[in-house]
């Protein structure tokens, strides 16, 4: 398998059949770039890693 961002996303979305999953897993095993991409995608999708901060509205005085 050649590097394919689309296949990595399909894999993470669980939209590949078993053969497609195995193909991606074997590729990830050998490709550092795709390993990093999978890590980045998973990290970006994990809402628990985001710090939620409430907006603080400040009133600006009008002269």
PyMOL commands that place a pseudoatom at each C-alpha (Angstrom):
pseudoatom trace, name=CA, resn=UNK, resi=1, chain=A, elem=C, hetatm=0, pos=[0.000, 0.000, 0.000]
pseudoatom trace, name=CA, resn=UNK, resi=2, chain=A, elem=C, hetatm=0, pos=[1.215, 3.488, -0.790]
pseudoatom trace, name=CA, resn=UNK, resi=3, chain=A, elem=C, hetatm=0, pos=[0.665, 6.241, 1.768]
pseudoatom trace, name=CA, resn=UNK, resi=4, chain=A, elem=C, hetatm=0, pos=[-2.984, 7.286, 1.650]
pseudoatom trace, name=CA, resn=UNK, resi=5, chain=A, elem=C, hetatm=0, pos=[-4.449, 9.823, 4.047]
pseudoatom trace, name=CA, resn=UNK, resi=6, chain=A, elem=C, hetatm=0, pos=[-7.914, 8.850, 2.838]
pseudoatom trace, name=CA, resn=UNK, resi=7, chain=A, elem=C, hetatm=0, pos=[-7.374, 5.192, 3.793]
pseudoatom trace, name=CA, resn=UNK, resi=8, chain=A, elem=C, hetatm=0, pos=[-6.056, 6.196, 7.202]
pseudoatom trace, name=CA, resn=UNK, resi=9, chain=A, elem=C, hetatm=0, pos=[-9.208, 8.214, 7.855]
pseudoatom trace, name=CA, resn=UNK, resi=10, chain=A, elem=C, hetatm=0, pos=[-11.414, 5.367, 6.622]
pseudoatom trace, name=CA, resn=UNK, resi=11, chain=A, elem=C, hetatm=0, pos=[-9.524, 3.007, 8.920]
pseudoatom trace, name=CA, resn=UNK, resi=12, chain=A, elem=C, hetatm=0, pos=[-10.004, 5.294, 11.919]
pseudoatom trace, name=CA, resn=UNK, resi=13, chain=A, elem=C, hetatm=0, pos=[-13.693, 5.697, 11.037]
pseudoatom trace, name=CA, resn=UNK, resi=14, chain=A, elem=C, hetatm=0, pos=[-14.007, 1.879, 10.935]
pseudoatom trace, name=CA, resn=UNK, resi=15, chain=A, elem=C, hetatm=0, pos=[-15.235, 1.978, 7.344]
pseudoatom trace, name=CA, resn=UNK, resi=16, chain=A, elem=C, hetatm=0, pos=[-12.797, -0.570, 5.890]
pseudoatom trace, name=CA, resn=UNK, resi=17, chain=A, elem=C, hetatm=0, pos=[-13.415, -4.278, 5.508]
pseudoatom trace, name=CA, resn=UNK, resi=18, chain=A, elem=C, hetatm=0, pos=[-11.044, -6.700, 7.238]
pseudoatom trace, name=CA, resn=UNK, resi=19, chain=A, elem=C, hetatm=0, pos=[-8.670, -6.848, 4.241]
pseudoatom trace, name=CA, resn=UNK, resi=20, chain=A, elem=C, hetatm=0, pos=[-8.478, -3.055, 4.112]
pseudoatom trace, name=CA, resn=UNK, resi=21, chain=A, elem=C, hetatm=0, pos=[-7.850, -2.872, 7.846]
pseudoatom trace, name=CA, resn=UNK, resi=22, chain=A, elem=C, hetatm=0, pos=[-5.027, -5.387, 7.625]
pseudoatom trace, name=CA, resn=UNK, resi=23, chain=A, elem=C, hetatm=0, pos=[-3.511, -3.537, 4.682]
pseudoatom trace, name=CA, resn=UNK, resi=24, chain=A, elem=C, hetatm=0, pos=[-3.501, -0.269, 6.624]
pseudoatom trace, name=CA, resn=UNK, resi=25, chain=A, elem=C, hetatm=0, pos=[-2.153, -1.916, 9.782]
pseudoatom trace, name=CA, resn=UNK, resi=26, chain=A, elem=C, hetatm=0, pos=[0.688, -3.553, 7.872]
pseudoatom trace, name=CA, resn=UNK, resi=27, chain=A, elem=C, hetatm=0, pos=[1.512, -0.243, 6.203]
pseudoatom trace, name=CA, resn=UNK, resi=28, chain=A, elem=C, hetatm=0, pos=[1.427, 1.669, 9.495]
pseudoatom trace, name=CA, resn=UNK, resi=29, chain=A, elem=C, hetatm=0, pos=[3.816, -0.902, 10.925]
pseudoatom trace, name=CA, resn=UNK, resi=30, chain=A, elem=C, hetatm=0, pos=[6.411, 0.058, 8.314]
pseudoatom trace, name=CA, resn=UNK, resi=31, chain=A, elem=C, hetatm=0, pos=[5.717, 3.755, 7.651]
pseudoatom trace, name=CA, resn=UNK, resi=32, chain=A, elem=C, hetatm=0, pos=[6.715, 6.360, 10.247]
pseudoatom trace, name=CA, resn=UNK, resi=33, chain=A, elem=C, hetatm=0, pos=[4.887, 9.136, 8.372]
pseudoatom trace, name=CA, resn=UNK, resi=34, chain=A, elem=C, hetatm=0, pos=[1.558, 7.284, 8.496]
pseudoatom trace, name=CA, resn=UNK, resi=35, chain=A, elem=C, hetatm=0, pos=[2.136, 6.296, 12.135]
pseudoatom trace, name=CA, resn=UNK, resi=36, chain=A, elem=C, hetatm=0, pos=[2.495, 9.981, 12.959]
pseudoatom trace, name=CA, resn=UNK, resi=37, chain=A, elem=C, hetatm=0, pos=[-0.548, 10.867, 10.848]
pseudoatom trace, name=CA, resn=UNK, resi=38, chain=A, elem=C, hetatm=0, pos=[-2.722, 8.326, 12.688]
pseudoatom trace, name=CA, resn=UNK, resi=39, chain=A, elem=C, hetatm=0, pos=[-1.496, 9.660, 16.022]
pseudoatom trace, name=CA, resn=UNK, resi=40, chain=A, elem=C, hetatm=0, pos=[-2.231, 13.258, 14.981]
pseudoatom trace, name=CA, resn=UNK, resi=41, chain=A, elem=C, hetatm=0, pos=[-5.709, 12.429, 13.670]
pseudoatom trace, name=CA, resn=UNK, resi=42, chain=A, elem=C, hetatm=0, pos=[-6.610, 10.497, 16.818]
pseudoatom trace, name=CA, resn=UNK, resi=43, chain=A, elem=C, hetatm=0, pos=[-5.259, 13.267, 19.036]
pseudoatom trace, name=CA, resn=UNK, resi=44, chain=A, elem=C, hetatm=0, pos=[-7.175, 15.930, 17.133]
pseudoatom trace, name=CA, resn=UNK, resi=45, chain=A, elem=C, hetatm=0, pos=[-10.409, 13.959, 17.344]
pseudoatom trace, name=CA, resn=UNK, resi=46, chain=A, elem=C, hetatm=0, pos=[-10.136, 13.228, 21.074]
pseudoatom trace, name=CA, resn=UNK, resi=47, chain=A, elem=C, hetatm=0, pos=[-12.300, 15.859, 22.732]
pseudoatom trace, name=CA, resn=UNK, resi=48, chain=A, elem=C, hetatm=0, pos=[-10.907, 14.899, 26.159]
pseudoatom trace, name=CA, resn=UNK, resi=49, chain=A, elem=C, hetatm=0, pos=[-7.575, 16.440, 25.179]
pseudoatom trace, name=CA, resn=UNK, resi=50, chain=A, elem=C, hetatm=0, pos=[-9.102, 19.845, 24.505]
pseudoatom trace, name=CA, resn=UNK, resi=51, chain=A, elem=C, hetatm=0, pos=[-9.308, 22.338, 27.320]
pseudoatom trace, name=CA, resn=UNK, resi=52, chain=A, elem=C, hetatm=0, pos=[-12.700, 23.950, 27.269]
pseudoatom trace, name=CA, resn=UNK, resi=53, chain=A, elem=C, hetatm=0, pos=[-12.668, 27.513, 28.505]
pseudoatom trace, name=CA, resn=UNK, resi=54, chain=A, elem=C, hetatm=0, pos=[-15.770, 29.628, 28.872]
pseudoatom trace, name=CA, resn=UNK, resi=55, chain=A, elem=C, hetatm=0, pos=[-15.795, 32.860, 26.972]
pseudoatom trace, name=CA, resn=UNK, resi=56, chain=A, elem=C, hetatm=0, pos=[-15.332, 35.891, 29.125]
pseudoatom trace, name=CA, resn=UNK, resi=57, chain=A, elem=C, hetatm=0, pos=[-17.032, 38.887, 27.657]
pseudoatom trace, name=CA, resn=UNK, resi=58, chain=A, elem=C, hetatm=0, pos=[-15.736, 42.265, 28.672]
pseudoatom trace, name=CA, resn=UNK, resi=59, chain=A, elem=C, hetatm=0, pos=[-17.822, 45.381, 28.452]
pseudoatom trace, name=CA, resn=UNK, resi=60, chain=A, elem=C, hetatm=0, pos=[-16.053, 48.127, 26.615]
pseudoatom trace, name=CA, resn=UNK, resi=61, chain=A, elem=C, hetatm=0, pos=[-16.991, 51.583, 27.826]
pseudoatom trace, name=CA, resn=UNK, resi=62, chain=A, elem=C, hetatm=0, pos=[-18.479, 53.791, 25.148]
pseudoatom trace, name=CA, resn=UNK, resi=63, chain=A, elem=C, hetatm=0, pos=[-17.836, 57.520, 25.463]
for i in range(1, 63): cmd.bond("trace and resi %d" % i, "trace and resi %d" % (i + 1))
show_as sticks, trace
zoom trace
